[in-house]
Amino acid sequence: MQHIEIIIGSQMGSAEYVAEQLQEALEDQSIVTTLHERPVLSDLSHSIWLIVTSTYGAGDYPDNLIPFINEIDQKDNLDLLNFAVVGLGDSSYDTFNHAAKNCEKLLISKGAKQLLPNLELNVLDEALPEDTALAWLPNFIKEITKVA
């Protein structure tokens, strides 16, 4: 049975809400999940990560994600890791979804395998971010079934 580590980077709560909606939908599909609001690398024992993060300030990671990103940066090899990133941002800023993009680049540089291109949610879109993420979720589920 698949187990997904859902990692949240949220400054104001929007990314947390999207992550909770994704968690509920995954569990409805009998996929086990663990939600990490204050992620610590040593607490993540499964090889599939779903990272849901907003971008804060001038393209920065949310405060709760910074220690985790620093831990990842210290690692040499994450080649057993499979991941996908869902980013929330505001396209009126030139740093739109930079936290998600930077997280993707960091994980790839450490050898992790990206399952899908980043889902970049724009809070200015008419659709609610969680609805767009839930519509994307079947693609993620399809990819994780390929991971043994």
C-alpha positions as CSV (number, residue, x, y, z in Angstrom):
1,M,0.0,0.0,0.0
2,Q,1.3,3.5,-0.9
3,H,2.1,6.0,1.8
4,I,2.4,9.6,0.9
5,E,4.2,12.2,3.1
6,I,2.4,15.5,2.6
7,I,4.7,18.4,3.4
8,I,3.1,21.8,4.0
9,G,4.8,25.2,3.5
10,S,2.2,27.7,4.6
11,Q,2.5,31.2,6.0
12,M,-1.2,32.3,6.0
13,G,-3.0,28.9,5.9
14,S,-4.0,28.7,2.2
15,A,-1.4,25.9,1.4
16,E,-2.4,24.1,4.5
17,Y,-6.0,24.1,3.5
18,V,-5.2,22.8,0.0
19,A,-3.0,20.1,1.5
20,E,-5.8,19.0,3.9
21,Q,-8.2,18.7,0.9
22,L,-5.7,16.6,-1.0
23,Q,-5.1,14.4,2.1
24,E,-8.8,13.8,2.4
25,A,-9.1,12.9,-1.2
26,L,-6.1,10.5,-1.1
27,E,-7.4,8.8,2.0
28,D,-10.8,8.4,0.2
29,Q,-8.8,6.4,-2.3
30,S,-7.4,4.2,0.5
31,I,-4.0,5.8,0.2
32,V,-2.3,6.3,3.6
33,T,-1.0,9.8,4.2
34,T,0.9,11.7,6.9
35,L,0.6,15.5,7.0
36,H,3.6,17.5,8.1
37,E,3.0,21.1,9.2
38,R,6.5,21.4,10.7
39,P,8.4,18.9,8.6
40,V,11.6,17.3,9.9
41,L,13.6,15.2,7.5
42,S,14.2,12.3,9.9
43,D,10.4,12.0,10.4
44,L,9.8,11.2,6.7
45,S,10.1,7.4,6.4
46,H,8.3,7.0,3.0
47,S,9.7,7.7,-0.4
48,I,6.8,9.6,-1.9
49,W,6.4,13.2,-1.0
50,L,3.7,15.7,-2.0
51,I,4.9,19.2,-1.2
52,V,2.2,21.9,-1.0
53,T,3.7,25.3,-0.5
54,S,2.9,28.9,-0.9
55,T,5.5,31.6,-1.7
56,Y,6.0,34.3,0.9
57,G,7.5,37.8,0.6
58,A,9.9,38.2,-2.3
59,G,9.8,34.6,-3.5
60,D,10.8,33.1,-0.2
61,Y,9.8,29.8,1.5
62,P,7.2,30.1,4.3
63,D,8.7,30.3,7.7
64,N,7.6,26.8,8.7
65,L,9.4,25.2,5.7
66,I,12.8,27.0,6.0
67,P,14.4,24.5,8.6
68,F,13.2,21.6,6.4
69,I,14.7,23.1,3.3
70,N,18.0,23.7,5.1
71,E,18.0,20.0,6.1
72,I,17.5,18.9,2.5
73,D,20.2,21.2,1.4
74,Q,22.6,19.4,3.7
75,K,21.8,16.0,2.1
76,D,24.0,14.6,-0.6
77,N,21.7,12.0,-2.1
78,L,17.9,11.7,-2.2
79,D,17.8,9.4,-5.2
80,L,15.2,7.1,-3.6
81,L,12.8,9.9,-3.2
82,N,9.8,10.5,-5.6
83,F,8.0,13.8,-5.3
84,A,5.5,16.3,-6.7
85,V,5.1,19.9,-5.8
86,V,1.9,22.0,-5.6
87,G,2.6,25.7,-5.4
88,L,0.3,28.5,-4.4
89,G,1.0,32.0,-5.5
90,D,-0.2,35.3,-6.9
91,S,0.7,35.9,-10.6
92,S,0.7,39.6,-10.1
93,Y,4.1,39.2,-8.5
94,D,7.3,38.5,-10.5
95,T,8.2,35.9,-7.8
96,F,5.1,33.8,-8.6
97,N,5.5,30.4,-7.1
98,H,9.2,30.8,-6.5
99,A,9.1,28.6,-3.4
100,A,7.6,25.7,-5.3
101,K,10.1,26.2,-8.2
102,N,13.1,26.5,-5.9
103,C,12.0,23.4,-3.9
104,E,11.7,21.4,-7.2
105,K,15.2,22.5,-8.3
106,L,16.7,21.6,-4.9
107,L,15.2,18.1,-4.8
108,I,16.2,17.4,-8.4
109,S,19.7,18.6,-7.6
110,K,19.8,16.0,-4.8
111,G,18.8,13.2,-7.2
112,A,15.1,13.0,-6.3
113,K,12.7,12.0,-9.1
114,Q,9.9,14.4,-10.0
115,L,6.7,12.5,-10.7
116,L,4.9,15.4,-12.4
117,P,5.6,19.0,-13.4
118,N,4.8,21.4,-10.6
119,L,1.1,22.4,-10.3
120,E,1.2,26.2,-10.0
121,L,-2.0,27.5,-8.5
122,N,-2.8,31.1,-8.9
123,V,-4.9,32.7,-6.2
124,L,-6.1,35.2,-8.8
125,D,-7.8,32.5,-10.9
126,E,-11.6,32.1,-10.8
127,A,-11.3,28.5,-9.7
128,L,-10.6,27.9,-6.0
129,P,-7.0,26.6,-5.5
130,E,-8.3,23.4,-3.8
131,D,-10.6,22.6,-6.7
132,T,-7.8,22.9,-9.2
133,A,-5.6,20.7,-7.0
134,L,-8.3,18.1,-6.6
135,A,-8.8,18.0,-10.4
136,W,-5.0,17.4,-10.7
137,L,-4.9,14.7,-8.1
138,P,-5.8,11.8,-10.4
139,N,-2.7,12.5,-12.4
140,F,-0.6,12.2,-9.2
141,I,-2.3,9.0,-8.1
142,K,-1.6,7.5,-11.6
143,E,2.1,8.3,-11.2
144,I,2.4,7.0,-7.7
145,T,1.0,3.6,-8.7
146,K,4.0,3.3,-11.0
147,V,6.4,3.7,-8.1
148,A,7.2,0.3,-6.5
